[in-house]
Amino acid sequence: MMRYVYYVGETYRRAFEGSWAALPKPGGSEDDNIPVIDFPFRETLYKPTEAIQVALARRTGNELSYLYPRTSKAYQAWLDEGRPERIYRGTLREDD
């Protein structure tokens, strides 16, 4: 399954100027990190693992294709605004 996670994640990373990050799994070791994509225009992280799991469970054929246009729209809005700095609204994250 991980090859699909990396394929989908890399597609999003390249299309929307994201970067890979490792999200620690609660109670897990260093090797149990979850691969995520961090976008410069969004406070939340994209988890391709969850997207693949939902697609495999539902099997309707449109789970992955539903999210891409929504992300593209948010990315385009961010570009149209002149690439403003990301604003964190109440989450406990440190900026790089």
PAZA-367513 format. One record per residue: x, y, z of N, C-alpha, C, O, CB in turn; chain; residue number from 1; residue in one letter. Coordinates in nm, 2 decimals, decimal comma. Glycine has a CB too. Example, Ala and Ser with C-alpha at 12.3 -4.5 7.8 and 13.67 -1.06 7.14 Angstrom:
<recs>
REC  n_east  n_north    n_up  ca_east  ca_north   ca_up  c_east  c_north    c_up  o_east  o_north    o_up  cb_east  cb_north   cb_up  cadena  num  residuo
REC    1,32    -0,57    0,78     1,23     -0,45    0,78    1,32    -0,33    0,78    1,42    -0,33    0,85     1,13     -0,45    0,90       A    1        A
REC    1,28    -0,22    0,71     1,37     -0,11    0,71    1,29     0,00    0,79    1,34     0,11    0,80     1,41     -0,06    0,57       A    2        S
</recs>
This chain:
<recs>
REC  n_east  n_north    n_up  ca_east  ca_north   ca_up  c_east  c_north    c_up  o_east  o_north    o_up  cb_east  cb_north   cb_up  cadena  num  residuo
REC    0,08    -0,12    0,00     0,00      0,00    0,00    0,09     0,13    0,00    0,05     0,23   -0,06    -0,09      0,00    0,12       A    1        M
REC    0,20     0,12    0,06     0,29      0,24    0,07    0,33     0,30   -0,06    0,35     0,42   -0,07     0,41      0,21    0,16       A    2        M
REC    0,35     0,21   -0,16     0,38      0,27   -0,29    0,27     0,36   -0,35    0,31     0,46   -0,41     0,41      0,16   -0,39       A    3        R
REC    0,15     0,33   -0,32     0,04      0,42   -0,36    0,03     0,54   -0,28    0,00     0,65   -0,33    -0,10      0,34   -0,35       A    4        Y
REC    0,06     0,53   -0,15     0,07      0,65   -0,06    0,17     0,74   -0,11    0,14     0,86   -0,12     0,10      0,60    0,09       A    5        V
REC    0,29     0,70   -0,15     0,39      0,78   -0,19    0,36     0,84   -0,33    0,40     0,95   -0,36     0,53      0,71   -0,20       A    6        Y
REC    0,30     0,76   -0,42     0,26      0,81   -0,55    0,16     0,93   -0,54    0,18     1,03   -0,60     0,20      0,70   -0,64       A    7        Y
REC    0,05     0,90   -0,46    -0,05      1,01   -0,44    0,01     1,13   -0,37   -0,01     1,24   -0,41    -0,17      0,95   -0,37       A    8        V
REC    0,09     1,11   -0,27     0,15      1,22   -0,20    0,25     1,30   -0,28    0,25     1,42   -0,28     0,23      1,16   -0,08       A    9        G
REC    0,32     1,23   -0,36     0,42      1,30   -0,45    0,35     1,38   -0,56    0,39     1,49   -0,60     0,52      1,20   -0,52       A   10        E
REC    0,23     1,33   -0,60     0,15      1,40   -0,70    0,10     1,54   -0,64    0,11     1,64   -0,71     0,03      1,32   -0,74       A   11        T
REC    0,05     1,53   -0,52     0,01      1,65   -0,45    0,13     1,74   -0,42    0,12     1,87   -0,44    -0,07      1,62   -0,32       A   12        Y
REC    0,24     1,69   -0,38     0,35      1,77   -0,34    0,40     1,85   -0,46    0,43     1,97   -0,45     0,47      1,68   -0,29       A   13        R
REC    0,41     1,79   -0,57     0,46      1,85   -0,69    0,37     1,96   -0,75    0,41     2,06   -0,79     0,50      1,75   -0,80       A   14        R
REC    0,24     1,92   -0,75     0,14      2,01   -0,80    0,11     2,14   -0,72    0,08     2,24   -0,78     0,01      1,94   -0,82       A   15        A
REC    0,13     2,13   -0,59     0,09      2,24   -0,50    0,20     2,29   -0,41    0,17     2,34   -0,30    -0,03      2,19   -0,42       A   16        F
REC    0,32     2,27   -0,45     0,44      2,32   -0,38    0,45     2,28   -0,23    0,49     2,35   -0,15     0,44      2,48   -0,38       A   17        E
REC    0,41     2,15   -0,21     0,42      2,10   -0,08    0,55     2,04   -0,04    0,64     2,04   -0,13     0,31      1,99   -0,06       A   18        G
REC    0,56     2,00    0,08     0,69      1,93    0,12    0,65     1,81    0,21    0,55     1,82    0,29     0,78      2,03    0,20       A   19        S
REC    0,73     1,71    0,20     0,70      1,59    0,28    0,74     1,62    0,43    0,84     1,69    0,45     0,78      1,47    0,23       A   20        W
REC    0,67     1,56    0,52     0,70      1,57    0,66    0,66     1,43    0,72    0,58     1,36    0,67     0,62      1,69    0,73       A   21        A
REC    0,71     1,41    0,84     0,68      1,29    0,91    0,61     1,32    1,04    0,66     1,39    1,13     0,81      1,21    0,95       A   22        A
REC    0,48     1,28    1,05     0,40      1,31    1,16    0,41     1,19    1,26    0,38     1,08    1,23     0,25      1,33    1,12       A   23        L
REC    0,46     1,22    1,38     0,47      1,11    1,48    0,34     1,05    1,52    0,24     1,11    1,54     0,54      1,16    1,61       A   24        P
REC    0,34     0,91    1,52     0,22      0,84    1,55    0,21     0,84    1,71    0,31     0,81    1,77     0,22      0,70    1,49       A   25        K
REC    0,09     0,87    1,77     0,08      0,86    1,91    0,12     0,73    1,97    0,07     0,62    1,93    -0,06      0,90    1,96       A   26        P
REC    0,22     0,73    2,06     0,26      0,60    2,12    0,35     0,52    2,04    0,39     0,41    2,08     0,14      0,52    2,16       A   27        G
REC    0,39     0,57    1,92     0,47      0,49    1,83    0,62     0,52    1,84    0,66     0,62    1,91     0,43      0,51    1,69       A   28        G
REC    0,70     0,44    1,78     0,84      0,47    1,78    0,88     0,56    1,66    0,79     0,61    1,59     0,93      0,34    1,77       A   29        S
REC    1,01     0,59    1,65     1,05      0,68    1,54    1,02     0,62    1,40    1,00     0,70    1,31     1,20      0,70    1,55       A   30        E
REC    1,01     0,49    1,39     0,99      0,42    1,27    0,84     0,42    1,23    0,80     0,38    1,12     1,04      0,28    1,27       A   31        D
REC    0,75     0,46    1,33     0,61      0,46    1,30    0,55     0,59    1,26    0,43     0,61    1,27     0,54      0,42    1,43       A   32        D
REC    0,63     0,68    1,21     0,58      0,81    1,16    0,49     0,80    1,04    0,51     0,70    0,96     0,70      0,90    1,13       A   33        N
REC    0,40     0,89    1,03     0,30      0,89    0,92    0,35     0,99    0,82    0,37     1,10    0,86     0,16      0,92    0,97       A   34        I
REC    0,36     0,95    0,69     0,40      1,05    0,59    0,29     1,14    0,56    0,18     1,10    0,53     0,45      0,97    0,46       A   35        P
REC    0,32     1,27    0,56     0,22      1,37    0,53    0,28     1,48    0,44    0,40     1,49    0,42     0,17      1,44    0,66       A   36        V
REC    0,19     1,56    0,38     0,23      1,67    0,29    0,19     1,80    0,36    0,08     1,81    0,40     0,17      1,66    0,15       A   37        I
REC    0,29     1,89    0,37     0,27      2,02    0,43    0,26     2,12    0,32    0,36     2,14    0,24     0,38      2,06    0,54       A   38        D
REC    0,15     2,19    0,30     0,13      2,29    0,20    0,15     2,43    0,25    0,12     2,45    0,37    -0,01      2,28    0,13       A   39        F
REC    0,21     2,52    0,17     0,24      2,65    0,22    0,11     2,74    0,24    0,11     2,85    0,29     0,33      2,72    0,13       A   40        P
REC    0,00     2,69    0,18    -0,13      2,77    0,18   -0,23     2,71    0,28   -0,34     2,76    0,28    -0,18      2,78    0,05       A   41        F
REC   -0,20     2,61    0,35    -0,29      2,54    0,44   -0,24     2,51    0,57   -0,12     2,48    0,59    -0,34      2,41    0,37       A   42        R
REC   -0,32     2,53    0,68    -0,27      2,50    0,81   -0,27     2,35    0,84   -0,18     2,30    0,91    -0,36      2,57    0,91       A   43        E
REC   -0,36     2,28    0,78    -0,37      2,13    0,80   -0,27     2,05    0,71   -0,23     2,11    0,61    -0,51      2,08    0,78       A   44        T
REC   -0,24     1,93    0,75    -0,16      1,85    0,67   -0,24     1,75    0,59   -0,34     1,70    0,63    -0,06      1,77    0,76       A   45        L
REC   -0,19     1,72    0,47    -0,26      1,62    0,38   -0,20     1,48    0,42   -0,07     1,47    0,41    -0,24      1,66    0,23       A   46        Y
REC   -0,28     1,39    0,45    -0,23      1,25    0,48   -0,27     1,16    0,37   -0,38     1,11    0,37    -0,29      1,21    0,62       A   47        K
REC   -0,18     1,13    0,28    -0,21      1,04    0,17   -0,25     0,90    0,21   -0,32     0,83    0,15    -0,10      1,03    0,07       A   48        P
REC   -0,19     0,86    0,33    -0,23      0,73    0,38   -0,38     0,71    0,41   -0,44     0,61    0,37    -0,15      0,70    0,51       A   49        T
REC   -0,43     0,82    0,47    -0,58      0,82    0,49   -0,66     0,82    0,36   -0,76     0,75    0,35    -0,62      0,93    0,58       A   50        E
REC   -0,61     0,89    0,27    -0,68      0,90    0,14   -0,69     0,76    0,07   -0,79     0,72    0,02    -0,62      1,00    0,05       A   51        A
REC   -0,58     0,69    0,07    -0,57      0,56    0,01   -0,66     0,46    0,09   -0,73     0,38    0,03    -0,43      0,51    0,01       A   52        I
REC   -0,66     0,47    0,22    -0,74      0,38    0,31   -0,89     0,40    0,28   -0,96     0,31    0,27    -0,71      0,40    0,45       A   53        Q
REC   -0,93     0,53    0,27    -1,07      0,56    0,24   -1,11     0,51    0,10   -1,21     0,45    0,08    -1,10      0,71    0,25       A   54        V
REC   -1,02     0,53    0,00    -1,05      0,48   -0,14   -1,06     0,33   -0,14   -1,14     0,28   -0,21    -0,93      0,53   -0,23       A   55        A
REC   -0,97     0,26   -0,07    -0,98      0,11   -0,07   -1,10     0,06    0,01   -1,16    -0,04   -0,03    -0,85      0,06    0,00       A   56        L
REC   -1,15     0,13    0,11    -1,26      0,09    0,19   -1,39     0,11    0,11   -1,48     0,03    0,11    -1,27      0,16    0,32       A   57        A
REC   -1,40     0,23    0,05    -1,53      0,27   -0,02   -1,54     0,21   -0,16   -1,65     0,17   -0,20    -1,54      0,42   -0,02       A   58        R
REC   -1,44     0,21   -0,23    -1,43      0,15   -0,37   -1,54     0,21   -0,46   -1,59     0,13   -0,54    -1,45      0,00   -0,36       A   59        R
REC   -1,56     0,34   -0,45    -1,66      0,40   -0,55   -1,58     0,46   -0,67   -1,65     0,48   -0,77    -1,74      0,51   -0,48       A   60        T
REC   -1,45     0,48   -0,66    -1,38      0,53   -0,77   -1,36     0,68   -0,77   -1,29     0,73   -0,86    -1,44      0,49   -0,89       A   61        G
REC   -1,42     0,75   -0,68    -1,41      0,90   -0,68   -1,35     0,96   -0,56   -1,35     1,09   -0,55    -1,54      0,96   -0,71       A   62        N
REC   -1,31     0,89   -0,46    -1,25      0,94   -0,34   -1,13     1,03   -0,37   -1,11     1,14   -0,32    -1,22      0,83   -0,24       A   63        E
REC   -1,03     0,97   -0,44    -0,91      1,05   -0,47   -0,93     1,16   -0,56   -0,87     1,27   -0,55    -0,81      0,95   -0,53       A   64        L
REC   -1,02     1,15   -0,66    -1,05      1,25   -0,76   -1,13     1,37   -0,70   -1,14     1,48   -0,76    -1,12      1,20   -0,88       A   65        S
REC   -1,20     1,34   -0,59    -1,28      1,45   -0,52   -1,19     1,55   -0,46   -1,22     1,67   -0,46    -1,38      1,39   -0,42       A   66        Y
REC   -1,08     1,51   -0,39    -1,00      1,60   -0,32   -0,91     1,69   -0,40   -0,88     1,80   -0,37    -0,91      1,52   -0,22       A   67        L
REC   -0,86     1,64   -0,52    -0,76      1,71   -0,60   -0,82     1,85   -0,65   -0,75     1,95   -0,63    -0,73      1,62   -0,72       A   68        Y
REC   -0,94     1,85   -0,71    -0,99      1,98   -0,75   -1,01     2,08   -0,64   -0,98     2,20   -0,66    -1,12      1,97   -0,83       A   69        P
REC   -1,04     2,04   -0,52    -1,06      2,12   -0,41   -0,93     2,18   -0,36   -0,92     2,30   -0,33    -1,13      2,05   -0,29       A   70        R
REC   -0,82     2,10   -0,36    -0,69      2,15   -0,33   -0,64     2,24   -0,43   -0,58     2,34   -0,40    -0,59      2,03   -0,31       A   71        T
REC   -0,67     2,21   -0,56    -0,62      2,30   -0,67   -0,69     2,44   -0,65   -0,62     2,54   -0,68    -0,66      2,24   -0,80       A   72        S
REC   -0,81     2,44   -0,62    -0,89      2,57   -0,60   -0,83     2,65   -0,49   -0,81     2,77   -0,50    -1,04      2,54   -0,57       A   73        K
REC   -0,80     2,58   -0,37    -0,73      2,65   -0,26   -0,59     2,70   -0,30   -0,56     2,81   -0,26    -0,73      2,56   -0,14       A   74        A
REC   -0,52     2,62   -0,37    -0,39      2,66   -0,42   -0,39     2,78   -0,51   -0,31     2,88   -0,49    -0,32      2,55   -0,49       A   75        Y
REC   -0,49     2,78   -0,60    -0,50      2,89   -0,70   -0,54     3,02   -0,62   -0,49     3,13   -0,66    -0,60      2,86   -0,80       A   76        Q
REC   -0,63     3,01   -0,52    -0,67      3,13   -0,44   -0,55     3,19   -0,37   -0,53     3,31   -0,36    -0,78      3,09   -0,34       A   77        A
REC   -0,46     3,10   -0,32    -0,34      3,14   -0,25   -0,25     3,21   -0,35   -0,19     3,32   -0,31    -0,27      3,02   -0,19       A   78        W
REC   -0,24     3,16   -0,47    -0,15      3,23   -0,57   -0,21     3,36   -0,61   -0,14     3,46   -0,62    -0,14      3,14   -0,69       A   79        L
REC   -0,34     3,37   -0,62    -0,41      3,50   -0,66   -0,39     3,60   -0,56   -0,39     3,72   -0,59    -0,56      3,47   -0,69       A   80        D
REC   -0,38     3,56   -0,43    -0,36      3,66   -0,32   -0,21     3,70   -0,30   -0,18     3,78   -0,22    -0,41      3,59   -0,19       A   81        E
REC   -0,13     3,65   -0,39     0,01      3,68   -0,39    0,10     3,60   -0,29    0,20     3,65   -0,24     0,03      3,83   -0,35       A   82        G
REC    0,06     3,48   -0,27     0,13      3,39   -0,18    0,15     3,44   -0,04    0,27     3,45    0,01     0,27      3,36   -0,24       A   83        R
REC    0,05     3,48    0,03     0,06      3,53    0,17    0,12     3,43    0,26    0,11     3,31    0,24    -0,07      3,58    0,22       A   84        P
REC    0,18     3,48    0,37     0,23      3,39    0,48    0,11     3,31    0,54    0,00     3,36    0,54     0,30      3,47    0,59       A   85        E
REC    0,14     3,19    0,58     0,05      3,10    0,64    0,02     3,16    0,78    0,11     3,19    0,85     0,10      2,96    0,64       A   86        R
REC   -0,11     3,15    0,81    -0,15      3,20    0,95   -0,20     3,07    1,02   -0,29     3,00    0,97    -0,27      3,31    0,94       A   87        I
REC   -0,15     3,05    1,14    -0,19      2,94    1,22   -0,30     2,99    1,31   -0,29     3,09    1,38    -0,07      2,88    1,30       A   88        Y
REC   -0,41     2,92    1,31    -0,53      2,96    1,39   -0,56     2,86    1,50   -0,65     2,77    1,49    -0,65      2,97    1,30       A   89        R
REC   -0,48     2,87    1,61    -0,51      2,79    1,72   -0,45     2,65    1,73   -0,49     2,57    1,82    -0,66      2,78    1,73       A   90        G
REC   -0,37     2,61    1,64    -0,30      2,48    1,65   -0,17     2,50    1,72   -0,11     2,61    1,72    -0,29      2,42    1,51       A   91        T
REC   -0,12     2,39    1,77     0,01      2,39    1,84    0,12     2,35    1,75    0,17     2,24    1,77     0,00      2,30    1,97       A   92        L
REC    0,15     2,43    1,65     0,26      2,40    1,56    0,36     2,51    1,56    0,32     2,63    1,58     0,20      2,37    1,41       A   93        R
REC    0,48     2,47    1,54     0,59      2,57    1,52    0,62     2,59    1,38    0,62     2,50    1,30     0,72      2,53    1,60       A   94        E
REC    0,64     2,72    1,34     0,67      2,75    1,20    0,82     2,71    1,18    0,90     2,73    1,27     0,64      2,90    1,16       A   95        D
REC    0,85     2,67    1,06     0,99      2,63    1,03    1,08     2,75    1,03    1,20     2,74    1,01     1,00      2,57    0,89       A   96        D
</recs>
